[in-house]
């Protein structure tokens, strides 16, 4: 299944929620799926935007599913590395792999969470009983930071498609990968085959993506299921810069649930 969500439309449903870890309030926008309800849903992709408040902290935790996080606005840090999550940055964590804290700066911090299946909810490392919920995984997690987007005239002057691989150190034989795709105006590009992965997301970061007669601008999302054909990318009249993330194929830990 291919699902596309326009960022401008999704943000109309932005709402205030409380963090399940600290009780602090921040803003959440659901793009695909809904907030975790305690059940893991293998057949439902889940994508949302969190816009943290000033100086907010999201405490260390893990999830039952693999996920990418894309930091797109504001400033802050992830874990012990104060520079590791400076926008624009991409973070990946395998299922049952702890990470954090996420620390927002004085001007807030915003990030997308992208999952090929819906998670049952965060398991916090400061709460009793978390060890009993841990299960085997490859424990991969890492961040590609310091990524830059093109200015409008530079992107419009581009005459080639460029694919910048990210998180190469985490790639394995299960399809996990990430890349930043840069395309000049009206260019076309065939995405990689999702059938070798656990599913894909394309996140529009700059310019626009033309898909099925609709123009998708910044902060729009496209999910491509693992049984679909490769997505044909068509850049808009000002070009396109989009992040592609590919999930690993589901392993026996999740399949056995």
Secondary structure, 3 states (H helix, E strand, C coil): CEEEECHHHHHHHCEEEECCCCCCEEEEEEEECCCCCCCCECCCCEEEEEEECCCCEECCEECCCCEEEEEEEEEEEECCECCCCCCCEEEEECCCCCECCEEEEEEEEEEEEEECCECCCCEECCCCCCHHHCCCCCCCEEEECCCCCCCHHHHHCCCCCEEEEECHHHCCCCCCEEEEEEECCCCEEECCCHHHCCCEEEEEEEEEEEECCEEECCCCEEEECCCCCCCEEEEEEEEEEEEEEECCCCCHHHHCC
